[in-house]
Amino acid sequence: MRGVRRAVLALCFGVAGAVLLRLVGGSATVPERGGWRELEGPELR
């Protein structure tokens, strides 16, 4: 039973840490470079 409690406690700490990093972490801006773009002109061949 002690092992189950420790596993649940570790899981709770992991979830809390992930939520904290998600809320406090870096900004959610869209990258300005890279990704998909429409092909034009001779690039279509």
N, C-alpha and C positions, 0 to 999 in steps of 0.2 A: 504494500500500500504506500510505503514511503517513496518508492520509485515513481509511482503514478503521480503523486503530489509534486514531486520534483519536476517531472516532465511537464505537467500542466503549468507550474510556476514558470519554468523556462520558456514555454510557449507564450504565456502572457507577457513576459518581458520582451520577447522577440517581436510580438505584435505591437506592443507599446512603442518599442524603438523604431519600428518601421513607420508607424503613424507619425511619430515625432519627426523623423527625417522627411517624410512626405510633406508635412505642414511647414516645417522650418527650412527645408532644403532650398536649393536653387530656384530661380525664377522659371516660369513656364512659358518662356518666349519661344516663338517659332524660329528655327534657324534661318538665316538670311541666304546661305549658300548651300548648294547640293540639292539632292532630291530630283524629282521629275520635272521636265520642262518640255514644251511643245517643240517638235522639230520643224525647221523651216528651210525652204529652198533646197539646195543641193544635198543637204543632210538626209533627205527623205530617200535617196537612192541607195 
